[in-house]
């Protein structure tokens, strides 16, 4: 999923297509978009309704990005389906949200704490860290250096 925020971090007049280049939309304009995405992306009901770990990104009306990860175990039907995941984002006040890779690949790590959830291998209760091809790293913004006056 590719994402960028336009207008200096504020949504302004941007549409969801200006912000999300590709992905399974959960929320659009503060409303559930799961049914529309299911049809548009030709996703089977089993994937949409499966209780599983989920990872997603959302945008608040201020342009701030929200990362949300729900822990779970697919084979034990623990976690949330995509409708419930959309509800989680709605509760946070998100206006646009997209589902990312989930399942046992969903892992949350926090500085000073390490892994703070229960990632799995083979979608069973066995906890382990599996290799993944991509990560998303979020950190506080670094202030830009002050410009020095020209001589």
ZIFENWO-V14321 format. One record per helix or strand. SS is the DSSP state (A for helix, B for strand). FROM is the first residue (numbers start at 1). LEN is the number of residues. Records with the same first field share a line. If there is no record, write none. Layout:
SS = FROM-LEN, FROM-LEN
This chain:
B = 3-1, 20-1, 24-5, 31-2, 52-1, 54-7, 65-6, 73-1, 78-1, 80-1, 94-6, 109-2, 114-2, 120-1, 127-1
A = 16-4, 34-7, 45-5, 74-3, 82-10, 103-3
